[in-house]
Amino acid sequence: MIDVGQGDSELIVSPDGFTLLVDAGNSDDDSTVLAYLEQQGITSLDLILASHLHEDHLGGLPGVLEDRPEVAVCYDHGGHYSSSYATAWHDSADHKLRELAEGDTLDLGASMTVDVLHGWEGADNENLNSLVLKLTYGDTTMLLGGDCETSGCENDFDPGAIDVYKVHHHGSSDSSGTQLLEQMEPVLALIPVGQGNSYGHPDQGTLRRLEDAGAEILRTDLDGDLLVVSDGVGVAWESEK
């Protein structure tokens, strides 16, 4: 999880060496993401995915694509959202852009399975159109779901047991509902959030629910970039702050 302040960005490196970048923060966060890739020795990206079409998730993707034109395929939910940031994303992805829907899978090599649990549903609230991905490697699992909310898309899928949960919607009050947490029983909860943000994220009630679910909570505003490693049996993590 790359610390882009009040935004969202995750880099996945599969056991077979494939790379997937999910989101890249706001429009001025591309330099932060690119610097992180360089720091980690990531010279190429195989796949780029926009979880949904809000600026704090896809704003930095055009800049990343400009710097990394070798990216093979780009993905989003295929729906419509009117903003200059969404237009810039679609223009930069161009012919590389593909649509993902519930039931689809992504190819990150034979060792890892990536299932799409939720996609575009035509909701007026763009958060509820977020792509939700379940990554499975051996006995370990991870859930990435953009800004999915309790009042909408969290009720549309059952991910089963999840070891690492990228907390929906920056830990807002309308995320990480009790039903979802009981389904997942997460070991780690990763919250992408900016210091002193005006939204009050993460919400104290959400933090209590995560704690009650037994999750260890990590936050980019407190812990900086977060590195989680799986050996297919368990997960370990370290903060880079």
Secondary structure, DSSP 8 states (H G I E B T S, - for coil): ----SSS--EEEE-TTS-EEEE---STT-HHHHHHHHHHTT----SEEE-SSS-HHHHTTHHHHHHH-TT--EEEE------SHHHHHHHHHHGGGEEE--TT-EE-S-TTEEEEEEE-----SSGGGG--EEEEEETTEEEEE-TT--TTTGGGG------SEEE-GGGG-TTSS-HHHHHHH--SEEEE---TT-TT--S-HHHHHHHHHTT-EEEEHHHH-SEEEEE-SS-EEEEE--
